[in-house]
Amino acid sequence: MTRLHDKIRQIIETTPRLTQRGLAERMGLDPAAVNRMLYGRRGIMAEEIPVIESYLGQRIDLTDAAPAARRGLSDVPQADVAPPQAHITPPALPDTMAPVPVRDALSGDEAPIDWTPRHPAQAGIRAAFALYVTDDRMSPRYFPGETVYVHPHRPPAPLQDIVIAGAAGALSICRLMGSDSDFLTVQYLNPLREEKISRSSITAIYAIVGRS
C-alpha cells in the first residue's frame, strides 16, 4: 500500500523540476517541516492537498492505496492527517492529546510555524511547545531538522538540555552546566565549549523534555 506522503515524495524524486524546497515555498512551510511530511513524521492536512497538487502539476493518484484512501482525498490514512497550520485554530482536544505549536527558534516569535503531536512528557501541560533544530551547535546530540519538545514550567536542572530565550527573542538550545544569581554556564557541542551567559540577557529558560 502506497501512503500519501510516499506518493508525493516519489513524484518529487522522479520529476527533475520538482524539489522539497520548492514545495516548502509553495506551501509556506519551513523546508524541515516538508522533509518531515514527506517521510511520514508530519501529517498532511486535507486543505494542503490542493496546494501540493498544484505544485506537482498533477492529481495525486492513490489507486494503489488502501480502499478507504481510494474513496477520496478526505479519506487518506489517519496517520497522514496533520494538525492545522498557524492560521487555523487547532482542533478542540483534551490537553493530553492536543498538538503543540512549533515555534520559530530564529525569531523567537510565539506564532506557530507548524503543529506537531504532543510528546508524552507534555501531557496536560499548558503552553507547551516544540522547536525545529536550526543549527549544528548541539551536533551530534541534536541535528538540524530534528524536533525538540519543551516544558515551559519545569525548572531545568544542571546537566539538562535547555532552551534559552534571549533578550532579542531568539531561542537557543544548549546544556545547562551550572548557574548562580548572575550567570548561567552552558555547554555547546560543535565545537565543544562552555559559555557564561548573563541572566540579564535572558528572558526565559525552558527545559527540553523530548525529541524526535
N, C-alpha and C positions, 0 to 999 in steps of 0.2 A: 504494500500500500504506500503510495506517494503522499507525503504530508505537504501541506500548503507551502510551508517555508522551504522545504526541499525543492519543490517545483519552481518556486521563484528563483532560488539560488542556481538551479540548473539552467534556467533561461539566461540569467546574467552571465554565468560562466561560459556558455556556448554562443553568446552573441557579442562580437567584438566591440560594438559601440556602447555596450552597457557596462556599468561599474557599480559597485556598492556605494562609492562616494556620490555618484550621480543620483542614485536612488535616494540617498540620505538628503541631498539638496532638494530633490523634488518633494520629499515628504516633510521637509523642515525639521529633520531629526539630526542628532549627533551621529557621525559615522559609526561610533561604537555601539549605539543603540540598534542601528540597522544590522551590524555584524551579528549582534546577539539575536536579532529577529531571524536572520537567515539560517542560524544554526539551532533554532528552537529554544533559545534561552530567554526570549522575549516574545510575547504573543502578538498576534496581528488583529487589530480591531476591524470590524466589518466596514466602517467608514473609510478605512485606509486602503481597502482593496481597489476601489476605482482609481485612486491616485497611483497605486502600484501598477495597475494595468495600463494606465496612460503612459507611464514611463517605459514599460516594457513594449508598448505598441501592440499589444495583443491581450485577448482574454486569457485568464489562467485556466487551462484545461485540466479538470480534475476527474476525467473519465476513468483513470486507473486508481482513483482513491476509493475509500470505503463507500458503500451505498448511501449512508447518511450524508456524506460530503457531496455526492453527485446530485442530490436533490436541490442544491442551491448554495451559493456562497455563504449564506447566513448559517448553513449547517456544517461549516468546517469543523474538524475535531476540536473539542473544547480546549485542549492544551495549546492550540494556536490562537485562541482568543485572548486579546490583551486588555488590560485596564485602559481607561480613557487617557488621552493626551492632556497637556496642561490646560487647554482652553475648554475642556469638558469636565463637568463635575464628576468626581469618582463615584462608583456605584455605592449605594447605601448598604453597607455590610457591617457586621459587628466589628469592633476594634481588633478582635483576634484574627479576623480574616481580611480586612480591608487592605488594598495595596498601599504602598507608601510612595511618596514623591521622590524622584531623583533630582537632586539639586545640582546646579552648575558650580563646580568647585572653583573655576577660574574667576567668575564674577561674584560668587557668594550670594547671588540673587536667590531668594526663597521661592520664587515662582518655579514650578516644576518644569524640567525639560523632558521628562519621561515619567512613567509609573512602573513599578516592579512589585511582584508579590512580596508580601511581608515575611521577613525572616522570623523563625520561631522565637528567637530571643527578643523580638519586638512585639510579641503578642500582648494586646491590650495597652500598649504604650502610646499615649497621645503625643503628637508632634514628632514621632519617629520618622526618619528619612534615610535616604541612601545617596551614595555618590558613585560616579564612574571615576576610576583612577585615570588621571590625565597626564601623568609624567612617570619617569622611571626612578625617581629619587628613593623609592622603597623597594626597588627590584633587588633581589629576586623574591621578596616576600609578596609584593603586590606588583602586578604588571598593568600597563596602560590598557584600558578597556574593561578591566575587572570591576565588579560592583562590591562596595563595602557598605555595611548596614550600621546605622548609627543609633545609639540610645541617647537621647538628648538630656536625660535627667540623672543618669547613673554617674556618680563621681568616679573618674578614672583613677586607677591605682598605678604605682610605679611598675615599670616593665610591661605596661599595657599599651596597645596601639590606640592612638587617639586622632581626632580631627581638631585642628586649631582654626578658629575664625580670627583672621587678622583685622586690624582697625579699618582697612580698606574693604573688608568684606570677603576677600578670597579665602578659601578653605584649603588647608594643608594637612596631609597625612604624615604622621611620624610616630615614634615610640617615646613614651614618657619615661625618662630615666630617673628623674627626681624633681623636687620643687621646694621652694621656700616662699616667704611672703612677697618677695620681689621678682623672682625669676623662675622659669621652668628650664630644666635641662632636657633636651630632646635628642633623639638619635635618628639620623638618616643612613641608608644603607648603600647608596650609589652616588658618590663614593661614601664609604663608611666614615662617619664623622659625628661628633656631638656639638650641639649649639646651645647657648644660653639665650633665652628669649625673655625679654622684659614683660611682666604681666600687664604693664600699661599699654603694650602694643597689641594685646589680645582682648577680644570681646567675648569669646566663649571657648570652652574646651568640652569636647564630646567624646564619649567612649565608643570605640568600634566593637560591635558585638557579633559580627559575622561577615562572611564574604561569599562570593560565588563567581 
